[in-house]
């Protein structure tokens, strides 16, 4: 029994679950992160407000990235400002792998209350979401003002303004800061189950019904590592005529930096440019913000 319980708990984290409500012309995603989130955060000594911010960003990135049909595609979410405590937040998703980092001013952060607002952290900034399709080699980017009380509200605003898709986005982080979850609900045109570009009426009664049900979800449910995502989906929509559950996507930390990759990137620079990067010991030190590692590459090895 204990072994089965551990398996159920393991299945309830580090996963994205897609679903559709055909009769309501709606689709959605549920995401919960546990060990994968811990792996990302453990590479940085972020204070609690910044760690929570990055946790929310990683959940949102997984919710959006899991929508990609192209396995080699990449979703990147970036929040940036010129005068905020946080001047840059980046998180991306590719084939179930997540990574992210935050650049911030620790002195200005220390002057803020325990859990500063999104505006306190960023001031007037913008949110950019980029979809890169590997097969077609196409890129689509939407940019909107960074508005709302949270990153989830900012993403909801993005869908409303940039995509014209009625959406509900909720994210929760547990008290430990090491488990986080989220839900994304979207309304589709009648008779469709998803196209590249969707246009619907914001006041459609079926969407209002789905949104009301989605809003009953509690933060404790989203971030409960022992509650399977399928059970949460059933709790929300068990009265619906049909729930189509898509195959789950396993999630993990995935920084793509390694010595070979770094050498390949440095190889794109001219010999003169590489010579300017070398320190007194003949080494080029490449700093990866995502995994918080420094890769020392000897210039002699590159030239060889």
N, C-alpha and C positions, 0 to 999 in steps of 0.2 A: 504493500500500500504506500509506504514512504517513497519507494522508487517511482511509482506511478505519479505521485504528487509532485516530485521533483521534475519529472518529464513534462507535466502540465504547466508548471511554473516556467520552465525553460521555453516552452512553446508560446508563452504569453508575452515574451519580451524579444527585442531585436527582430521585429517582423513588421511588415506592412501588409494589410489585407484590403483588397479592393472589392467593391460590391456595387450592384445596380438594383434599382427599384423600377422595373419596366413600366408598371401601371401608373407610376407617379412621375415618369420621365426624369429620373434623378439618378445620380451616381455618387460614389463616395469612396473614401479611404480612411482606414484606421491605422495608426502607427503607435508602437510602444518601444522605447529604447531602455536598455538596462546595461549589461556589460559593455556593449558597443559605445554607449555614452561615457561610461567610466573610462574606457580606453582613450577616448579623445581628450577628456578633461584631465586625465592623469599626466598628460604630456605638458601641462601648463599649471603654474601655481596661481590660478585666477582667484581673486577674492569672490565671495559668494554672489554679489549682484552680477558680476561679469560671467561667472560660471552658469548662473541661471539664464542669462541672456543667450549664451551660446547653446545651452540645452534646448531652449525654445526654437532657436534658429535651426538646429539639427533636426528636430522633429518636423518643422515646416518644410525643410529641404527634402526630407524623406517622403512626406505627404505629396509634394509636387513631383519629385523625381520618380516615384513609383508609378506615375501616370505615363511615363515614357514607354512607347511601344518598342522602340529600338533599343535592344540590349546594350549596345555600345554608346548610346546617347548620354549626354551629361546635362544636368540641371545645376545652375549656379545662382545662389541668392547673395546679393551684396547690399549692405546698408552703409551709407557713407555720408559724412558731413565735413565741413571745413572748420567748424568752431565748437564741436561738441566734446564732451568727456571721452566718448567713443568716437574716433574719427573713421574707423573702418571695421566692419564685420563681414566675413566671407565664409560661406558654407557651400559645399557642393556634393552632388550625388552622381555616382556612375556605377551601374550594374550592381546595385545593392550596397555599395561602399560609400561611407560618409567621412567627410573631414571638414574641419573648420577652425578658425581662429579669430581673435578679437584684438584690435590695437587700441589702447586707451591711455589716458593720463591718470596715473595712480594718485597723484597729489590732489587733483581736482575731484577725483572719486571719493577720497577720504573726507572731503567736506560735505558730502551728500548724506541724506538719511539712510537708514538700513537698506531699504529697497527703493531706490530712486525710480521715477517714472521714465517712460520711453523718451519723453521730451527733455527731461533733465539730463539723460545720457547723450542724446544726439543733437538736441536743439533742432534747427531746421535742416533736415537732411532729405535724402531720397532713397528709394528702394528700387533696385534693379534685379529683375529675374530673367535669366538667359537660358533658353533651350537650345542645345546643340545636338543635331541629329547626325549620327555617325554615318549611316547608310547613304543618305541623300546629301550629306555635307552642307546642310542648311542650318542657319542660325536665326533664331527669333529672340528679340530682347524687348521687354517692356519696362518702362521707367515711370515711376509715379512718386509724388511727395511722400515722405515718411510720416504718415498721419495715424492717429489712434492712440489708445492707451497701452497697447502692447504690439509686439511683432505680429501676432495672430490677426489683430485688427488691421494692421497695415497690409497684410497679405489679402485679407478680405476686401479691403479698399482697392488693392491692385486688380483683383478679378472684376470688381464692379466698374472701375474706371478704364482699365486697359483692355480687358477682355469682354466686357459687357455680359458677364456670366453671373447670375445670382448665386451667391456662395455663402456658406457658413463655415467658419474656421474657429476651432477651439484647441488650446494647448494647455497642458498642466504639467507642473514639475512637483514631485513629492518633497516632503520636508527634508529628506536627506540630500536632495539635489542630484541624486544618482539614478533616478528613474523618472522618465518623462513620457508623456503620450499625447496624442492629438487626433482630431477628426476633421475631415474636409468633406463637405456636402455640396453638390452642385446641381442646378436645374438644367435640363436639356430641352431642346425643342420637341414638340409632340412628334411621335413617330420616329425619333432618332435615338440612338444610344451612344452618340459621341462622334463629332467630326473635329477637324482642325480649328474651325471657327464657329462659335455658337452664339446665336442671338435669340433671346427670349424676353418675355415680359416679366418685369420685376414683381408685378402684383398677381401673378398667376396663382389661382387658389390651390392647385396641387403643390406648388412650391411652398406656399405658406404652411400647408399641412406638414410637409417634410421638415421645414425649418423649425416649426414648433416642437416636433418630436426630437429633433437634433438638439435643441436648446435644453432639453431635460437632462442631458448628460452631465454628470458631476465630475469635478476635478479629481476626486478620489477614485472614480472608476477609470478615468483615462490613465492615471499613474499607478494603478494597482497591478503589481507584477504577478499576482496569483489569479487574476481574472482574465481568462482567455478572450482574445479579440472576438471570436465567433460568439461567445456568450454575451458579450457586450452588444454586439450587433443584433442579436436576437432580442435582448432586453429592449432595445430602442424600437425595433420595427416588426415585432412578432405578429402584429395585427394586419400587416400588409399582405396582399394577395400573393405576391411572389418576391423573394429576395434571391438574387443571383450572386453567389459568392465566387470570386475569382481566386485563382491560385495565389497563395501567400508568397511574399518576397522576403527572404532572409536578409537582415541588415547587419553590417559590421563596420568597424573602423577601417579605412583604407587610404592611407597616404601613399601616393605613387612615387615618392622620392626614394631612390636607392643610388649607390655609387655609379652604376652603369647609366642610369637616367641622367644623373648630374653631369657625367662626362659627355654624354650625348648633347646636352644643352650647351655646355661650355664649348664644344666643338663647333658650334654655329658662329662663335665669335672669331674675329680675325686674330692672328698672332699678336698684333699690336695691342688689341683690346685685352687679351688674356694677360699680356705682360703687365698691364696696369693694375690687374687684380691681384697679383702675386705679392705675398708678404716677404719679409726679409729672409725667411727660411725656404723660399721657393714653393710655397703652398698657396693654393686658392681655397679659401674657406667659404663654402656655400651654406647659407643659413636657410633652413626650411621652416617657415612660420607655422605650417600646419602641424608638423610632428615635433617642433621645437628641438631639432637636431642640427648639428653642424657637420657638414661633409668636407673633410680636408682632402683636396685633390692636388697631387704634385704636378707642377707644370711639366716636368720631365716626362711623366707618365702620359700626359695628354699628347705631347709632341711625338712620343714614341708610337 
